[in-house]
Structure formats: C-alpha cells, structure tokens
C-alpha cells in the first residue's frame, strides 16, 4: 500500500512538473520578443571582407549588390585601362630613348615631353582608380556592418519623439517643445 501511494505521488508530481514547464504566460500579444544577435554586425562585416557584397546578401539587402559590384567593377575597369595606356606610352618613350622608331602613326607625332606627360596622367589615373577600389571595398564592409547593427534597432510605434505645442495656462501663450513618449 505504501508503494502504491509513493508511486502515485511520484507520477502526479512528475506530470505536474512537466505541465509547469510547458505552460506559457502571454501578457500581451502585441509585444513580440525578437532575439538580438550581438555578433550579427561582425558576421556581416566578415562576409563582406571575404567577398564584396556577401554581407549585403547576409543582411537581405539584395538591391545593394549591383551598387557594390558596379562601384568596384568600374574602378577596376579604369585601373586596367589606365595601366594599359601607361604601359603603351612608357614603352614608346623607352623605345625612343633606345633609338627605335614608332610603329604607331599617332605616337610618332608626339614629342618626348608629351609622352612623359601622358605617362604621368595615366599613372595618376591608375593610382586613383586603385584608391577607389580599396575605398569602395572598405565602404562595402562598413555598410554591411552598420546595416546589420541598425536592422536590430527597435523602431516600433511605442517609441515616439515628436514636437509638442503646449498651451500655458498662466501666460495664455503656446510653448513649443519636444515630447519623448514610451508606451508599455
């Protein structure tokens, strides 16, 4: 008889414990708890550092991908084009110093000072294009990091910051100010 009582006590005790674990209390169904991942900005920045645009895909900002590749791709195109033209004018200048004649009719009409000036211009354009490539690459990483951090920011209607006009009962004038409201 004592064992039946003990078994019944344990059985009822375990069922009440498991029932208590599964019970959910809902205070207000309008409040939704969203989990905040503190590593989300770091992950997005890491992905963008590995492959430009991957952080934007991680943040689900697909419209930014053409901007990232357009900026980096355009800069890379101008870098390659300026480097190619720099090499053409440099090789022509070196060829003239060696006493050879030019194969190009256009380059044959240029003086040595014009060849040096063109070399400097294309070298400057090439270096600026390389700077733009690095700049857009870093901007891509920063954008992914900031976008991931701001995507977890609470922008619900319960948070408001708006101007307020208050009628002053003493002076009968309107007072202007700002009100910061938080609704629970």
FIVEXKE-198061 format. One record per residue (C-alpha): x, y, z. Coordinates in nm, 3 decimals, decimal comma. Last residue first. Layout:
ATOM:x:y:z
ATOM:X:Y:Z $
...
***
This chain:
ATOM:x:y:z
ATOM:0,411:4,994:-2,246 $
ATOM:0,417:5,322:-2,430 $
ATOM:0,731:5,535:-2,446 $
ATOM:0,697:5,903:-2,511 $
ATOM:0,960:6,172:-2,568 $
ATOM:0,798:6,511:-2,608 $
ATOM:0,963:6,806:-2,775 $
ATOM:0,896:7,172:-2,713 $
ATOM:0,691:7,473:-2,803 $
ATOM:0,501:7,680:-2,551 $
ATOM:0,180:7,847:-2,661 $
ATOM:0,075:8,155:-2,475 $
ATOM:-0,200:8,206:-2,219 $
ATOM:0,062:8,326:-1,967 $
ATOM:-0,052:8,110:-1,674 $
ATOM:-0,239:7,829:-1,858 $
ATOM:0,050:7,761:-2,096 $
ATOM:-0,088:7,586:-2,406 $
ATOM:0,152:7,310:-2,500 $
ATOM:0,264:7,252:-2,858 $
ATOM:0,454:6,926:-2,894 $
ATOM:0,724:6,812:-3,136 $
ATOM:0,766:6,440:-3,177 $
ATOM:0,976:6,155:-3,046 $
ATOM:0,793:5,827:-3,038 $
ATOM:0,874:5,473:-2,924 $
ATOM:0,568:5,252:-2,893 $
ATOM:0,530:5,266:-3,271 $
ATOM:0,818:5,025:-3,305 $
ATOM:1,163:5,120:-3,432 $
ATOM:1,375:4,890:-3,217 $
ATOM:1,722:4,854:-3,369 $
ATOM:1,814:4,507:-3,487 $
ATOM:1,845:4,612:-3,853 $
ATOM:2,065:4,901:-3,740 $
ATOM:2,355:4,673:-3,645 $
ATOM:2,332:4,469:-3,966 $
ATOM:2,318:4,786:-4,177 $
ATOM:2,617:4,931:-3,993 $
ATOM:2,833:4,623:-4,052 $
ATOM:2,729:4,572:-4,415 $
ATOM:2,790:4,939:-4,495 $
ATOM:3,131:4,936:-4,326 $
ATOM:3,241:4,631:-4,528 $
ATOM:3,122:4,781:-4,859 $
ATOM:3,286:5,112:-4,772 $
ATOM:3,615:4,925:-4,725 $
ATOM:3,586:4,770:-5,072 $
ATOM:3,471:5,102:-5,221 $
ATOM:3,779:5,274:-5,078 $
ATOM:4,019:5,000:-5,189 $
ATOM:3,887:5,015:-5,545 $
ATOM:3,883:5,396:-5,533 $
ATOM:4,249:5,404:-5,430 $
ATOM:4,336:5,169:-5,717 $
ATOM:4,149:5,403:-5,953 $
ATOM:4,343:5,699:-5,816 $
ATOM:4,670:5,515:-5,879 $
ATOM:4,571:5,431:-6,236 $
ATOM:4,457:5,788:-6,305 $
ATOM:4,789:5,923:-6,172 $
ATOM:4,987:5,675:-6,383 $
ATOM:4,776:5,766:-6,686 $
ATOM:4,849:6,137:-6,637 $
ATOM:5,218:6,082:-6,565 $
ATOM:5,261:5,868:-6,877 $
ATOM:5,074:6,125:-7,088 $
ATOM:5,311:6,399:-6,965 $
ATOM:5,616:6,183:-7,036 $
ATOM:5,491:6,111:-7,391 $
ATOM:5,418:6,481:-7,444 $
ATOM:5,769:6,567:-7,328 $
ATOM:5,911:6,312:-7,571 $
ATOM:5,722:6,466:-7,861 $
ATOM:5,413:6,309:-8,015 $
ATOM:5,378:6,255:-8,392 $
ATOM:5,524:5,902:-8,377 $
ATOM:5,261:5,808:-8,118 $
ATOM:4,978:5,871:-8,364 $
ATOM:5,147:5,687:-8,653 $
ATOM:5,207:5,383:-8,438 $
ATOM:5,501:5,153:-8,511 $
ATOM:5,745:5,401:-8,355 $
ATOM:6,111:5,427:-8,450 $
ATOM:6,390:5,290:-8,236 $
ATOM:6,675:5,498:-8,089 $
ATOM:6,684:5,339:-7,742 $
ATOM:6,541:5,660:-7,594 $
ATOM:6,262:5,639:-7,849 $
ATOM:6,178:5,283:-7,745 $
ATOM:6,174:5,384:-7,379 $
ATOM:5,922:5,660:-7,455 $
ATOM:5,709:5,424:-7,664 $
ATOM:5,718:5,162:-7,387 $
ATOM:5,610:5,423:-7,131 $
ATOM:5,326:5,549:-7,354 $
ATOM:5,188:5,198:-7,409 $
ATOM:5,244:5,092:-7,047 $
ATOM:5,050:5,393:-6,917 $
ATOM:4,769:5,314:-7,162 $
ATOM:4,739:4,959:-7,025 $
ATOM:4,757:5,079:-6,664 $
ATOM:4,489:5,340:-6,732 $
ATOM:4,259:5,078:-6,885 $
ATOM:4,316:4,826:-6,604 $
ATOM:4,254:5,085:-6,330 $
ATOM:3,953:5,229:-6,514 $
ATOM:3,797:4,881:-6,533 $
ATOM:3,877:4,810:-6,166 $
ATOM:3,706:5,134:-6,062 $
ATOM:3,401:5,043:-6,267 $
ATOM:3,395:4,694:-6,116 $
ATOM:3,427:4,818:-5,756 $
ATOM:3,144:5,068:-5,796 $
ATOM:2,921:4,845:-6,006 $
ATOM:2,989:4,542:-5,786 $
ATOM:2,880:4,725:-5,472 $
ATOM:2,589:4,903:-5,640 $
ATOM:2,468:4,583:-5,806 $
ATOM:2,467:4,411:-5,462 $
ATOM:2,281:4,690:-5,282 $
ATOM:1,938:4,579:-5,410 $
ATOM:1,979:4,243:-5,236 $
ATOM:1,964:4,391:-4,886 $
ATOM:1,898:4,058:-4,714 $
ATOM:2,154:4,135:-4,440 $
ATOM:2,350:3,823:-4,539 $
ATOM:2,324:3,935:-4,904 $
ATOM:2,468:4,274:-4,806 $
ATOM:2,747:4,093:-4,621 $
ATOM:2,821:3,890:-4,935 $
ATOM:2,854:4,206:-5,142 $
ATOM:3,233:4,203:-5,153 $
ATOM:3,365:3,854:-5,079 $
ATOM:3,568:3,772:-4,768 $
ATOM:3,552:4,125:-4,625 $
ATOM:3,179:4,141:-4,691 $
ATOM:3,129:3,813:-4,502 $
ATOM:3,337:3,942:-4,211 $
ATOM:3,140:4,268:-4,196 $
ATOM:2,810:4,078:-4,194 $
ATOM:2,935:3,840:-3,926 $
ATOM:3,057:4,128:-3,710 $
ATOM:2,724:4,308:-3,741 $
ATOM:2,532:3,988:-3,648 $
ATOM:2,753:3,905:-3,347 $
ATOM:2,525:4,073:-3,093 $
ATOM:2,228:3,863:-3,210 $
ATOM:1,912:4,018:-3,075 $
ATOM:1,621:3,782:-3,033 $
ATOM:1,292:3,939:-3,104 $
ATOM:1,026:3,946:-2,840 $
ATOM:0,688:4,031:-2,974 $
ATOM:0,460:4,251:-2,771 $
ATOM:0,116:4,277:-2,926 $
ATOM:0,003:3,951:-2,765 $
ATOM:0,017:4,099:-2,419 $
ATOM:0,080:3,907:-2,102 $
ATOM:0,119:3,562:-2,251 $
ATOM:0,216:3,301:-1,995 $
ATOM:0,341:2,976:-2,132 $
ATOM:0,299:2,643:-1,953 $
ATOM:0,524:2,366:-2,082 $
ATOM:0,749:2,351:-1,776 $
ATOM:0,456:2,357:-1,537 $
ATOM:0,292:2,064:-1,709 $
ATOM:0,617:1,868:-1,684 $
ATOM:0,633:1,937:-1,312 $
ATOM:0,265:1,849:-1,264 $
ATOM:0,313:1,524:-1,452 $
ATOM:0,620:1,438:-1,248 $
ATOM:0,446:1,504:-0,916 $
ATOM:0,138:1,304:-1,015 $
ATOM:0,352:1,004:-1,105 $
ATOM:0,574:1,043:-0,799 $
ATOM:0,276:1,063:-0,561 $
ATOM:0,104:0,766:-0,729 $
ATOM:0,421:0,559:-0,698 $
ATOM:0,462:0,658:-0,331 $
ATOM:0,097:0,574:-0,258 $
ATOM:0,126:0,242:-0,442 $
ATOM:0,448:0,167:-0,253 $
ATOM:0,285:0,239:0,080 $
ATOM:0,000:0,000:0,000 $
***
